[in-house]
């Protein structure tokens, strides 16, 4: 009862309001054999202590009324059935985190902690109004290494929507389905390497102006020259510094 009362009143805390006892109510906050009640001060203290816990999620989750929105292609990257079911059912772009917590009978703080992990994994972001989910620029990363894909997703997910492909054919399909703002491209891939892929998209009218960053372990002068000739806009080597990658993307988008 204390927990439920705390979560309910927590939603009202940011607003100007007062709480009054209704003496003729059909139920009250009493329990136990002796009918003792819940001290309102206990609830107020819990609300106050939870304010500090909420601060750890700011500014990613600015408030209880923030709305989680899935990034493009997020569901395609999930193989855990419970996670997929939750996101499909509850993260619909019109429910606040408080609404979802109430609907799933979960503590909103515990839910926020879970969602922060999904934010770091690049699955979702938060907006503060239900009117629209503001779309971040979409970055397509093409690399057959799951480790590199995860690294890029972690580095970019708080600023960009990251979609991934492990080969050139899948990458072309994603380019058709999404409004991609920039491509991060590996050189060594099965079937078609990064140089050939870049030359291919430069011959397609609707893709030829998309900025391409070649991110590869090949650091030779010849490799850099081949990348430039293929039509890349920047050439970075692995492992790449996060700030360097972000600054390069910001210059090109």
N, C-alpha and C positions, 0 to 999 in steps of 0.2 A: 504494500500500500504506500509506504514511504517512497519507494522507487518510482511507482506510477505517478504519484502526486508531483514528485520532483520533475519528472520528464514533461508532464503536462504544463506545470507552471513555468518551466524553463522557456517554453515557446512564448509566454506572455511577458517575460522579463524585460525585453527591449522596449516594450510599449508603456505608455503612461496608463496605469490602471491601478485599481485597488482590489483587495480580496476581503469579502465580508462573509460572516457566518450566517447561515440561514437556519434559524432555530426550528422552523417547522418542516425541515427536510425529512424525507423518509429514511435516510441513512446518514451516518456520520462517520468520523474517523476514529471510532472506538473499536477495540478488539480485546481479546483475552477474557478469562473468566470474571475478572473484576471490572471489565468494561473500561479499562483505562484508555486514554486517547493518545494520539500522536502529537507531540509538541511541534507547533508550527515553526519554531526556531530551528528545529532539526532540519526541516525541509529547506528553509531559507539558507542555512549554512551549507547544505549540499549543493544548492543552486550556485552559491558564491564560489565554492571550491571547483565546480565544474567549469566555471568561466575560465579559469586558468588552464584547465585541460583542453578546452576548445581553442585556446590561443596557439597551441602547437600545430593546428591544422591551417591557421591563417597564413597567407592570404589565399591558398589554394581552395579551401572551403571557407568562404568569408562569413557564413552564418548558417544557422539551422534551416533557413529558408532558401539556401542555394540549391540549384537544380543540376543534378548530374546529367550529362549528355554523352552518348557514345561517340567515339571518333570513327571516322570512315574506315570500314574494313575490320573493326575491332572484333566482331563476332566470329569472323573467319579464323582468327588466331587462337580461339579458345577451344580446348578439348575437354575441359572439366565440366561434366554435365550439370552439376549444381550451380556452378558459376554462370554457365550459359543460360540456364533456366531463370536465374535471378535477374540477370541483365535484360533478357528478353521481356520478362514480365513486369519489372519495376522501373528500369531506367528507360523511360519512354519520352523524356524531354519535357514533361509537363508535371512531374511530381518533385517536390522538394525532398531533401534528405529527411526532414522531420515527418513528412507524409509517408515516406517509405518505411521509416522506423516504426511508425504507428501501425502501418498495414502489415508489417512482418513480425510485429511484437518483439522488436529488438531494441536495445538501448541505442539511442542515436549516436552516442560517443563511440560505441563499439562498431557501429556501421560506418561512421566517419573514418575510423582507423583502417577498416577493410578497404574503403574506397580510396584512401590515400595510396595504398599498395597498387590498386588498379590504375591510379593516375600515373604513378611511377613506371608502370608497365606499358603506358601509352594507350590504355583502353578507353579512358574517358576523361572529361574535364568538367568544370562547373561554370554555370552562368547564374546570374542573380535575378533573372526575370523569366517568367514562363512564356513571354511573348514570342521569343525566338531563341534558338540555340545558335550562338555566333560561331561560325565555322572558322577555324584556324587554317592557314595555308597547308596544303597537303604535300608532304615530302614522300616520294617513292624511293625506297632503298632496295637495290638489286645486288644480292650477295648470297652465295650458297653456304655461307657459314652461319649457323644459328647463334654462335657466340658474338660475332660481329653485328648481326641483326639486333640482338638484345642490347648490345652496347650503344648502338645508334638510337634505338628506341628510348633508352633511359636518358640519353643526352638531350634528346629533342622533344620529348613528349609533353613538357610543360609549356612549350611555345608553338608546336606544330602537330598536325595530325600525321602520323607515320604509318604508311602501308608498305608491305614487304613482298618481295618476290625472290625466288631462289634461282630463276633462270630467265632467259630473254623472252621466251614465249609467254610465260605468266606475266612478265612485266608489261609486254605489249597489251595483254588483255586488261590489266589494271589501268593502263593509260587510257584505254577506250572507255572504261567504266567510271573513272574519277577525274576531277578537274585538278590535275597535278601541277604544282607550282615549281617543283625542283626535283631532280633525280640525283641520288647518290649511287654511284656505279662502281662495282668491282671489275677488275680486268679478267681474272681467271674464273671462268664459269663453264659448265658443261654445254656442249652443242654450239653455242655462239658466245665468243668472248666479249668483253666490255667494249673493245675497239670497234668490232663489227656491229654490236648493238647500237652504239652511238652513231656510227655512219648510217645505219638503217633508219633511225628515227629522224635524222637530219634530212632525209629524202622525203619524209612524210609531212605535208604542209602543216597540219594542225599540231605536230609535235616539234617541228624544227627549231622553234624559238624557246623551248623549255630549257632553262639552265641545267647543266650537267656538271656535277662534281665527281671526278674520278678519285676513288678512295681505294688504294691498293698497297700491297707490300713491295711492288716493283718500283724502285727509286732511281733507275738508271736514266741517263740523259736521253737515250734512244726511246725508252718507254714514255718519257714526258713528251718528246717530240711526236710520237705516234698518237698520244692522247690529244695533243693540240690539233694535229692534222685530222683526227676523227671528229672533232667538233666539240670537245669538252671546254667548259668555261673556267675550270680550276682543277688542279691536280694536287691531292694530298696523300701522304703516305701513312700507313698503319704502323704502330698505334697512333691515332691522332688525338691531339689535345682538344678537350671539349670546347674550350673558349675559342680556339682557332676555328673549329668546325662551325660553331654558331656564328662567329663574325663573318666567315666566308659565305654562309647561307644568307645572312642579312644583307650583304653587299649585292647578292645576285637576285634576291626576290624583290 
